[in-house]
């Protein structure tokens, strides 16, 4: 293996229960008694207001990062860099990978929502409120629809012919000027003979 063109790559994957039971990307919600916990009481008023805004928004809240609550004692040793006490960076998931209202909180304030392998539910705030008809319905003939009207060059919309004509349509036309002139016809016939 000394002269091999391939290098060995080693990865260490962080598992769920190594950092407080959370992983980046998890969907979380605030616990029912989070305002009674010491971690919440130690937060500033502006952070508490942001938490209230996040809850009132109705959007999904996701973990964007997991950090140590205290600095590590041995930063060069990966075995000791991940502490058991962590803080979470959370954000509102606006959909499409857009995260807003980033906030750092103690991990004791939230609990993980388990969606298993499924996608998270779409919040009501992101659902369209208009009526969607899935089952086809018959349209009434007398209904005016802009797609069934045609401008025929007069600046007004008139009803479009929806059926193919059964007979030839005669288009009014007149021959171009000078085409009945014998000299022009002779010239064209002479070119055709060549």
QUITA-V456619 format. One record per pair of residues at least 12 apart in sequence whose ideal C-beta (glycine too) atoms are under 7 Angstrom apart, sorted by the first residue. I is the first residue (numbers start at 1). J is the second residue. Records with the same first field share a line. If there is no record, write none. Layout:
I = J, J
This chain:
18 = 82
19 = 66, 82, 86
20 = 86, 107
21 = 112
22 = 63, 66, 88, 107, 112
24 = 63, 64, 65, 66
25 = 62, 63
26 = 62, 63, 112
27 = 60, 61, 62, 113, 115, 120
28 = 61, 63, 90, 110, 111, 112, 113
29 = 61, 110, 111, 113
30 = 55, 109, 110
31 = 109, 110, 111
34 = 109
37 = 108, 109
39 = 106, 108, 109
40 = 109
47 = 103
50 = 101, 103
53 = 101
54 = 92, 101
57 = 92, 125
58 = 123, 124, 125
59 = 92, 93, 94, 123, 125
60 = 93, 120, 123
61 = 90, 92
62 = 90, 91, 93, 99
63 = 88, 89, 90
64 = 89, 90, 91, 99, 102
65 = 89
66 = 86, 88
67 = 86, 87, 89
68 = 82, 83, 86
69 = 83, 85, 86, 87
70 = 83, 85
86 = 107
87 = 104, 105, 106, 107
88 = 105, 107, 110
89 = 102, 104
90 = 103, 105, 110
95 = 126
148 = 160
